[in-house]
Amino acid sequence: METTVITSNDRQLRRYTRFRQKTLAEFELERNALQARPDYREEYSYFLDLASTPFQIADVAKRVNKPVIGLFCIQAPLELFLAFGIHPVRLCGGSQTVQQAAASSLPVLTCPMLKSFMGSFALYQNRFQDLKGIVLPTTCDWIVKLPEIMGINGETLHYMELPHVKDTEKSQKRWLEEVYDLKLFLEKLTKHKLRPDDLIHAIQRTGKIWSLLKKLEKFKSDGILSEVWFLLITNSFLLDTPEKWLTEVEKIVNKLQTETSGAAAPKVFLAGSPVIFPNYKLPELIEQAGMWVTADDLCSSERILPGGIVYDDPSEYGILRALSERYHKACICPTFTENERRVNNIINSAEDHQVKGVVYNLLKGCHPYDIEAITIEQKLKEHGLKFIKIETDYGR
């Protein structure tokens, strides 16, 4: 009688097959929930198609027909990548099932977003070799140690050392040097020099995107566009060419311009850790509780771009300096010290939109946001705003 020998590779293959099936079910569950909403529009289907497909580098590269470079966090100027003809994509994840594929080899309190990203690489055979490069701004310890955890090394990996004390001349000079180093890194990768005209064109492209996002923010504050749909749109950013994505956003803007009245529910401000598809449980729970998210400061939502880039000097130095200042000084990530601008942003938004309180989304293991929640809660209560911190992971 023959004996069948099951190897560790066989067990791993079966395990990953089960995880992929469960992942598709998780994505499909959220997709069906969004399509069943009474405010669903056909114009959202494009973004739903992009977001509800588990991330695979090969799919993005085929869609954009360009070399793809992986980014973590929002401090690396997108305009530089576009100027070099490289398509940037943000490496993150929002799946509870996917993160379980990597959980056994990671610390318990590893950031769920990074755990989900790492799981997707294992489950869907994504390879860092398929990326033109990887750029890591040093925003938190998890990002800093990520290459060590995942065994990433080589000339295609580039760190940007983020000065955490940003409101000094010394730190601004340091960050400008980091932006110049990024330019040199991209020149080495692409084997051609940066052309100022290409950079100016890239700034114009992102400026148009930013202006359309501001229109969507206005629809949201007016009670016309739900935070759920806004998140879907911004989560889909860079999963296709900026031009195609922008065309589809314009369709939504044109459609919503015909709306004259919106939700009259109590308004709240959503702050804290990023919210990534398919984990939309918190904004959905807020709506089910009879409230409306009128604004947010999530780096996966309203903060995906820092705003319009203004420069007086059209030289390479002048433009890079303007980019450096905008992506550093305007950023309100909790990784920075003395982040008064973040608190003031919430307070000003609360006043502008008649917000009743702040819901603070905290992913377990997201230490910078956890620490800053203490200060934010104290400052907001001094201004008479209600505050609730929801500590959670990706479990539904």
C-alpha positions in Angstrom: 0.0 0.0 0.0 1.5 3.4 -1.1 1.8 6.1 1.5 1.2 9.7 0.5 3.8 12.1 1.9 2.5 15.6 2.6 5.4 18.0 2.6 5.5 21.4 4.4 5.2 23.1 1.0 2.0 21.1 0.3 0.6 22.3 3.7 1.6 25.9 2.9 0.0 25.7 -0.5 -3.3 24.4 0.9 -3.2 26.9 3.7 -2.7 29.8 1.3 -5.5 28.4 -1.0 -7.9 28.5 1.9 -6.8 32.1 2.8 -7.3 33.3 -0.8 -10.8 31.9 -0.8 -11.6 33.5 2.5 -10.1 36.8 1.3 -12.2 36.9 -1.9 -15.3 36.2 0.3 -14.3 39.1 2.6 -13.8 41.5 -0.3 -17.1 40.3 -1.9 -19.0 40.8 1.4 -18.0 44.5 1.5 -18.5 45.0 -2.2 -22.1 43.6 -1.9 -22.7 45.8 1.1 -21.7 49.0 -0.7 -23.7 48.1 -3.8 -26.8 47.5 -1.6 -26.6 51.0 -0.1 -29.4 53.3 -1.1 -26.9 56.0 -2.2 -25.0 53.7 -4.5 -24.5 55.1 -8.0 -23.2 53.4 -11.1 -20.4 56.0 -11.2 -18.9 54.3 -8.1 -18.5 50.9 -9.9 -15.1 51.9 -11.4 -13.6 52.6 -8.0 -15.3 49.5 -6.5 -13.7 47.3 -9.1 -10.2 48.7 -8.3 -10.5 48.5 -4.5 -12.3 45.2 -4.3 -9.6 43.2 -6.0 -6.8 42.0 -3.8 -3.6 43.9 -4.5 -1.2 42.4 -7.1 1.7 44.3 -8.5 1.4 42.6 -11.9 -2.2 43.8 -12.3 -1.3 47.5 -11.5 1.7 47.4 -13.9 -0.4 46.0 -16.7 -3.2 48.6 -16.1 -0.8 51.6 -16.1 1.7 50.2 -18.6 4.6 51.7 -16.8 7.2 50.6 -14.2 5.7 50.6 -10.7 7.4 51.8 -7.6 6.1 51.0 -4.1 5.6 53.8 -1.5 4.8 53.8 2.2 3.3 56.9 3.7 2.5 60.2 2.0 5.7 62.2 2.5 7.5 61.2 -0.7 6.5 63.8 -3.4 4.3 62.0 -6.0 5.3 64.6 -8.6 8.9 63.3 -8.7 7.8 59.8 -9.6 5.4 61.1 -12.3 8.1 63.3 -13.7 10.3 60.3 -14.2 7.6 58.3 -16.0 7.2 55.9 -13.0 3.9 55.0 -11.6 3.8 55.2 -7.7 1.5 52.9 -5.8 1.0 53.0 -2.0 1.6 49.7 -0.3 -1.0 49.1 2.4 -3.8 46.7 3.2 -7.2 46.6 4.9 -8.0 42.9 4.9 -8.4 40.9 8.1 -8.1 37.6 6.3 -5.0 38.5 4.4 -3.2 39.7 7.6 -3.7 36.3 9.2 -1.4 34.8 6.5 1.5 36.8 8.0 0.4 37.0 11.7 2.1 33.9 13.0 5.6 35.2 12.2 5.0 38.8 13.5 4.7 40.4 16.9 1.1 40.4 18.2 0.8 44.2 18.1 2.2 44.7 14.6 0.3 47.4 12.8 -2.8 45.8 11.1 -2.3 47.8 7.9 1.3 46.5 7.5 0.4 43.0 8.6 -2.3 43.0 5.9 0.2 44.3 3.3 2.7 41.6 4.3 0.1 38.9 4.1 -0.9 40.0 0.6 2.7 39.6 -0.6 2.7 36.0 0.7 -0.8 35.0 -0.5 -0.7 36.5 -4.0 3.0 35.9 -4.8 3.8 39.6 -5.1 7.5 40.0 -5.4 9.6 43.1 -4.6 11.6 42.3 -7.8 8.4 43.2 -9.7 8.6 46.7 -8.4 11.0 49.2 -10.0 11.9 50.3 -6.4 10.6 50.9 -2.9 10.6 54.2 -1.1 10.2 54.3 2.7 9.9 57.6 4.6 10.8 56.8 8.2 7.5 57.7 9.8 7.3 55.0 12.4 9.3 52.0 13.8 7.2 49.5 11.9 8.1 51.1 8.6 11.8 51.4 9.6 12.0 47.7 10.4 9.8 46.5 7.5 12.7 45.6 5.1 14.4 43.6 7.9 11.2 41.7 8.6 10.5 40.9 5.0 14.1 40.4 3.9 14.1 43.4 1.5 17.5 44.7 0.5 19.5 45.9 -2.5 19.8 49.0 -4.6 16.1 49.4 -5.3 15.3 50.1 -1.6 15.5 53.8 -0.6 14.9 55.3 2.8 13.9 58.9 3.3 15.0 60.0 6.8 12.1 62.1 8.0 13.0 64.9 10.4 10.4 64.6 13.2 11.1 68.1 14.5 9.9 70.0 11.4 9.5 73.6 12.3 13.2 74.5 12.3 15.5 75.7 9.5 17.7 72.7 10.2 15.0 70.1 9.7 13.7 71.9 6.6 17.2 71.8 5.1 17.5 68.1 6.0 14.3 67.3 4.3 15.2 69.2 1.1 18.4 67.1 1.0 16.2 63.9 1.3 14.1 65.1 -1.6 17.3 65.7 -3.6 18.5 62.2 -2.7 15.2 60.8 -3.9 15.7 62.6 -7.2 19.2 61.0 -7.5 17.8 57.6 -6.6 15.1 57.9 -9.4 17.7 59.1 -11.9 19.8 56.0 -11.1 16.7 53.7 -11.5 15.5 55.2 -14.7 19.0 56.1 -16.2 17.9 59.6 -17.2 18.1 63.0 -15.7 15.1 65.0 -14.3 13.7 67.6 -16.7 12.2 70.6 -15.1 9.4 70.7 -17.7 8.4 67.2 -16.8 8.3 68.1 -13.1 6.2 71.2 -13.8 3.8 69.1 -15.9 3.5 66.6 -13.0 2.7 69.4 -10.6 0.0 70.5 -12.8 -1.5 67.0 -13.0 -1.5 66.6 -9.2 -2.9 70.1 -8.8 -5.9 69.2 -10.9 -6.4 66.0 -8.8 -6.2 68.1 -5.6 -8.8 70.6 -6.8 -11.3 67.9 -7.7 -10.8 66.3 -4.3 -11.6 69.6 -2.7 -14.9 69.6 -4.6 -15.7 66.1 -3.3 -14.8 67.3 0.3 -17.4 70.1 -0.2 -20.0 67.5 -1.2 -19.2 65.6 1.9 -19.5 68.6 4.2 -22.8 69.5 2.6 -24.2 66.0 3.4 -24.3 64.9 -0.2 -21.3 62.5 -0.5 -20.8 59.8 2.2 -17.4 59.3 3.9 -17.7 55.7 2.7 -17.7 56.7 -0.9 -15.1 59.3 -0.4 -12.8 56.7 1.1 -13.5 54.3 -1.8 -12.4 57.0 -4.2 -9.2 57.9 -2.4 -8.4 54.3 -1.6 -8.4 53.6 -5.4 -6.0 56.5 -6.1 -2.9 55.2 -7.9 -4.4 51.8 -8.6 -4.8 53.1 -12.2 -3.3 55.8 -14.2 -3.9 59.3 -12.7 -5.6 60.3 -16.0 -8.1 57.5 -16.0 -8.8 57.9 -12.3 -9.3 61.6 -12.7 -11.7 61.1 -15.5 -13.9 58.9 -13.3 -13.7 61.4 -10.4 -14.9 64.1 -12.8 -18.0 62.0 -13.7 -18.9 61.8 -10.0 -18.4 65.6 -9.5 -20.6 66.3 -12.5 -23.3 64.0 -11.1 -23.3 65.3 -7.6 -23.5 68.9 -8.8 -27.1 68.3 -9.5 -27.8 67.4 -5.9 -29.4 70.3 -3.9 -29.7 69.0 -0.4 -27.9 66.5 1.8 -28.1 64.6 5.0 -29.3 66.5 8.1 -27.7 64.1 10.6 -25.4 65.3 13.5 -22.0 66.0 12.1 -18.8 64.4 13.3 -15.1 64.6 12.4 -13.2 61.3 11.8 -9.5 61.3 12.9 -6.8 58.9 13.6 -5.4 55.8 11.8 -6.0 55.2 8.1 -9.1 53.4 6.9 -8.5 51.0 4.0 -10.9 48.8 2.0 -12.5 46.4 2.8 -12.4 47.5 6.5 -15.0 50.3 6.4 -16.7 49.2 9.6 -16.1 52.4 11.5 -17.5 54.9 9.0 -20.4 52.5 8.4 -21.1 52.2 12.2 -21.1 56.0 12.5 -23.8 56.3 9.8 -25.8 53.4 11.4 -25.7 55.4 14.6 -27.4 58.3 12.8 -24.4 60.6 12.4 -22.6 62.0 9.4 -18.8 62.3 8.8 -18.5 65.8 7.5 -14.6 65.9 7.3 -11.6 63.8 8.3 -7.8 64.0 8.6 -7.0 60.5 7.5 -3.9 59.9 5.4 -6.0 57.4 3.4 -8.7 60.0 2.7 -8.5 63.8 2.7 -4.7 63.8 3.2 -3.7 61.7 0.2 -2.3 64.9 -1.3 -0.8 67.9 0.5 -2.4 70.6 -1.6 -1.4 72.8 -4.5 2.3 73.4 -5.0 3.3 77.1 -5.4 6.7 78.1 -6.5 8.3 81.4 -7.6 11.5 79.9 -8.9 11.0 77.6 -11.9 14.5 76.2 -11.7 15.0 72.6 -10.5 16.1 73.9 -7.1 13.2 76.2 -6.7 10.6 73.5 -7.6 12.2 70.8 -5.4 12.3 73.3 -2.5 8.6 74.0 -3.0 7.8 70.3 -3.1 10.0 69.7 0.0 8.3 72.4 2.0 4.8 71.3 1.0 5.2 67.6 1.7 7.0 68.3 5.0 5.7 71.4 6.7 2.1 70.9 5.6 2.0 67.3 6.8 0.1 66.7 10.1 1.2 63.0 10.6 1.4 62.2 14.3 5.0 61.2 13.8 6.0 64.8 14.2 6.7 66.5 17.5 4.5 69.4 18.8 1.8 68.8 16.3 -0.3 71.8 17.1 -1.3 72.1 13.4 -3.1 68.8 13.6 -5.2 69.9 16.6 -5.9 73.3 15.1 -7.0 71.6 11.8 -9.6 69.6 13.7 -10.8 72.6 15.8 -11.1 74.8 12.7 -12.9 72.1 10.8 -15.2 71.6 13.7 -16.1 75.3 13.7 -16.5 75.5 9.9 -18.8 72.4 9.7 -20.6 72.7 13.0 -19.2 69.4 14.2 -20.6 67.9 17.4 -17.6 65.8 18.2 -14.6 63.7 17.0 -14.4 60.0 16.5 -10.8 58.9 16.7 -10.0 55.6 14.9 -7.0 53.8 16.5 -5.6 50.7 15.0 -4.0 48.4 17.6 -0.2 48.7 17.4 -0.4 52.2 15.8 1.7 53.8 18.5 2.1 57.4 17.1 -1.7 57.8 16.8 -2.2 56.2 20.2 0.2 58.6 21.9 -1.2 61.7 20.1 -4.8 60.8 21.0 -4.0 61.9 24.6 -3.1 65.4 23.6 -5.9 65.7 21.0 -8.6 64.6 23.5 -7.4 67.2 26.1 -7.3 70.0 23.6 -10.6 69.2 22.0 -12.4 69.0 25.3 -11.0 72.4 26.2 -12.8 73.7 23.2 -16.1 72.0 24.1 -15.9 69.2 21.6 -16.9 65.7 22.4 -14.3 63.0 21.8 -14.4 59.2 21.6 -11.4 56.9 20.8 -12.2 53.6 19.2 -9.3 51.1 19.5 -9.8 48.3 17.1 -8.1 46.0 14.6 -9.4 44.6 11.3 -11.9 42.2 12.7 -15.4 42.9 11.6 
